[in-house]
Amino acid sequence: MSTQRLSFACESVSASGTRSTAVHTFAPRALVVAGWTGRDTAAIEHHIEELAAIGVPRPSSVPLYYRVAAQLLTQSPDIEALGEQSSGEAEPVFFFSQGEWWLSVASDHTDRQVESYSVAVSKQMCAKPVAETAWRWADVQAHQDSIELHSRILEDGRWVDYQRGTLASIRPLAALRDGMPGVDAAPEGLFMTCGTLGALPNARGEGIRPAAQMEIELHDPRLQRRIVHRYAVQALPVVA
């Protein structure tokens, strides 16, 4: 179990529309990274192919649930990664706290060089940034498909769109969560990232690519609110 404690401003909406926020502070107990979670078969194949272009082998089945060390979760605005071949992916993230499920946004930051020979190992190599705000899942489940997932990266000195879409592109989150091994116990501090969207290519035609800074966001147009988290990546030298 992780000894690091995370704090979330957890927002609930009452039947009358009144919003209230409570701070939940706890140590994450388990982290699962769900992969290959696209709802559209063609979209899944597109993501598989864009990863194959950088040497990542095809998955054995879809979706897959990767167990990752819980202590990799971080709310720090700065992370460190070995070398310059890592990059982030904005993902909705579920967590269980005080008897309820909550939704936030995280980045499945991944070592792309390691990913070319083992996706499971690559996901263990990097910190997983997560925002400091969350929404009660019961308040958004009915309109989850309208929730927008967005990321931007700092590239060539300016912020550019890196990913953009809605959760309608990802398998229904509750079904994805319920397929996770061990979910029946719903332990306090269980986290699961729920998959991502394809990267938007830049002018050079590059899709998945590293960046020194990344911003991840969930936007709920129905309730007119956003969760935003920005982090910077310091590349550590590779010493042989």
C-alpha positions in Angstrom: 0.0 0.0 0.0 1.2 3.5 -0.8 2.0 5.7 2.2 1.6 8.9 0.2 -1.6 10.7 0.8 -3.6 12.5 -1.9 -6.2 15.2 -1.3 -9.2 15.8 -3.5 -11.9 18.5 -3.5 -14.9 16.3 -4.1 -17.9 18.0 -5.4 -21.5 16.7 -5.0 -24.7 18.0 -6.6 -28.0 17.6 -4.7 -31.3 16.9 -6.3 -32.1 20.6 -6.1 -28.9 21.5 -7.9 -27.0 22.8 -4.8 -23.3 22.0 -5.0 -21.1 21.1 -2.0 -17.5 20.3 -1.7 -15.7 18.1 0.8 -12.0 17.4 1.0 -11.1 13.7 1.0 -7.5 12.9 2.0 -6.3 9.3 1.9 -3.5 7.0 0.8 -4.1 5.2 -2.5 -4.3 1.5 -2.0 -4.3 0.2 -5.5 -3.9 1.5 -9.0 -5.3 -0.2 -12.2 -4.6 1.2 -15.6 -7.3 0.1 -18.1 -6.0 -0.1 -21.7 -7.6 -0.6 -25.1 -10.9 0.8 -23.8 -12.3 2.4 -26.9 -16.0 1.9 -27.6 -15.5 2.1 -31.4 -13.7 -0.9 -32.8 -12.2 1.2 -35.6 -10.9 3.7 -33.0 -9.3 1.0 -31.0 -7.6 -0.3 -34.1 -6.4 3.3 -34.9 -4.8 3.6 -31.5 -3.2 0.1 -31.8 -1.8 1.1 -35.2 -0.4 4.5 -33.9 1.3 2.7 -31.1 2.5 0.0 -33.5 4.1 2.8 -35.5 6.4 3.4 -32.5 7.1 -0.3 -32.0 4.4 -1.2 -29.4 3.1 -4.8 -29.8 -0.6 -5.5 -30.3 -2.6 -6.3 -27.1 -3.6 -9.9 -26.4 -7.2 -8.9 -25.7 -9.3 -5.8 -25.2 -9.8 -4.3 -22.7 -6.8 -5.1 -20.5 -6.3 -4.2 -16.8 -2.7 -3.4 -15.9 -1.8 -3.4 -12.2 0.5 -0.5 -11.4 2.2 0.6 -8.1 -0.2 2.9 -6.3 2.7 5.1 -5.1 3.1 6.3 -8.7 0.0 8.5 -8.3 1.0 12.1 -7.7 -0.6 15.5 -7.6 2.8 17.3 -7.9 3.1 19.9 -10.8 6.5 18.3 -11.6 7.5 14.8 -12.4 10.8 13.2 -13.5 11.2 10.6 -16.2 14.3 8.7 -17.4 15.3 9.9 -20.8 13.2 11.9 -23.3 11.0 9.2 -24.7 8.1 9.4 -22.3 4.7 11.1 -22.9 1.4 11.5 -21.2 -2.2 10.5 -22.0 -5.3 12.2 -20.5 -7.6 9.7 -19.0 -10.7 9.8 -16.8 -10.0 8.2 -13.5 -12.3 6.5 -11.0 -11.5 6.3 -7.3 -13.4 4.9 -4.3 -13.6 7.1 -1.2 -15.9 7.3 1.8 -18.3 4.7 0.3 -18.7 6.3 -3.1 -17.1 6.4 -6.5 -15.7 9.7 -7.8 -14.4 10.8 -11.2 -11.4 12.9 -11.9 -8.7 13.2 -14.6 -5.2 11.8 -14.7 -2.3 11.2 -17.1 -1.1 7.7 -17.8 2.4 9.0 -18.4 4.3 6.2 -20.1 7.9 5.4 -21.2 7.5 4.9 -24.9 10.8 3.2 -25.4 10.0 0.5 -22.8 6.5 0.3 -24.2 7.9 -1.0 -27.5 8.8 -4.3 -25.7 6.4 -4.4 -22.8 3.3 -2.2 -22.2 2.9 -3.5 -18.7 6.5 -2.6 -17.7 6.3 0.8 -19.4 3.3 1.8 -17.3 5.3 1.0 -14.2 8.2 3.3 -15.2 6.6 6.8 -14.8 4.6 8.8 -12.3 0.9 9.2 -12.9 -0.2 12.8 -12.4 -3.8 13.2 -11.1 -5.9 16.3 -10.6 -6.9 17.7 -7.2 -10.7 18.0 -7.9 -13.3 15.2 -8.4 -17.0 14.9 -9.2 -19.3 12.4 -7.6 -19.9 9.7 -10.2 -23.6 9.4 -9.4 -24.0 13.1 -10.5 -22.5 12.6 -14.0 -23.2 8.9 -14.9 -26.4 9.7 -16.8 -24.6 12.2 -19.1 -21.1 10.8 -19.2 -21.0 10.6 -23.0 -21.2 14.4 -23.2 -18.2 14.9 -20.9 -15.2 16.2 -22.8 -11.7 14.9 -22.4 -8.9 17.3 -23.6 -5.2 17.6 -23.3 -2.7 20.1 -24.5 1.1 20.1 -24.7 3.8 22.8 -24.9 5.4 22.2 -28.3 7.8 24.5 -30.1 7.1 27.2 -27.5 3.3 27.2 -27.7 0.4 25.3 -26.3 -1.3 23.0 -28.9 -4.2 20.6 -28.7 -2.9 17.0 -28.2 -6.1 15.1 -27.6 -9.7 16.1 -27.8 -13.0 14.2 -27.7 -15.8 13.0 -25.4 -16.2 10.0 -23.1 -18.6 8.6 -25.8 -15.4 7.4 -27.4 -14.6 5.2 -24.4 -16.5 2.2 -23.2 -19.2 3.1 -20.6 -17.1 3.8 -17.5 -19.2 1.9 -15.0 -19.1 -1.3 -17.2 -15.4 -0.8 -17.6 -15.0 -0.4 -13.9 -17.1 -3.4 -13.1 -14.9 -5.5 -15.3 -11.9 -4.7 -13.2 -10.6 -7.7 -11.2 -11.3 -7.2 -7.5 -13.7 -4.4 -7.9 -16.4 -6.1 -5.9 -14.5 -5.3 -2.7 -14.4 -1.6 -3.7 -11.6 -0.9 -1.2 -11.1 2.7 0.0 -8.3 4.2 -2.1 -8.8 2.0 -5.2 -8.0 3.9 -8.4 -8.6 3.0 -12.1 -7.7 5.0 -15.1 -10.2 4.4 -17.9 -8.4 4.7 -21.2 -7.6 7.6 -23.5 -8.1 9.2 -27.0 -5.8 9.1 -30.0 -3.1 11.9 -30.3 -3.7 14.7 -32.7 -0.8 14.8 -35.2 1.3 18.0 -35.5 2.4 19.7 -38.7 5.2 17.1 -39.0 2.7 14.3 -38.9 3.9 13.1 -35.4 1.2 11.6 -33.2 2.3 10.3 -29.9 5.3 12.4 -28.8 7.0 13.8 -25.7 6.5 17.2 -24.3 8.1 19.2 -21.5 4.6 20.3 -20.2 1.2 18.8 -20.4 -2.3 20.0 -19.4 -5.2 17.5 -18.9 -8.8 18.4 -18.6 -12.3 17.1 -18.0 -15.2 19.5 -19.1 -18.8 18.8 -18.0 -20.9 21.0 -20.3 -24.1 19.9 -18.7 -23.1 21.2 -15.2 -20.7 23.8 -16.6 -17.6 22.9 -14.7 -14.0 21.8 -15.5 -11.2 19.8 -13.8 -7.8 20.9 -15.0 -4.3 19.8 -14.1 -1.0 20.9 -15.6 2.4 19.3 -15.0 5.9 19.6 -16.2 8.3 16.7 -17.1 12.0 16.8 -16.3 14.0 14.3 -18.4 16.7 12.6 -16.4 19.9 11.6 -18.1 20.3 8.0 -19.2 23.6 6.7 -17.8 25.0 3.4 -19.1 
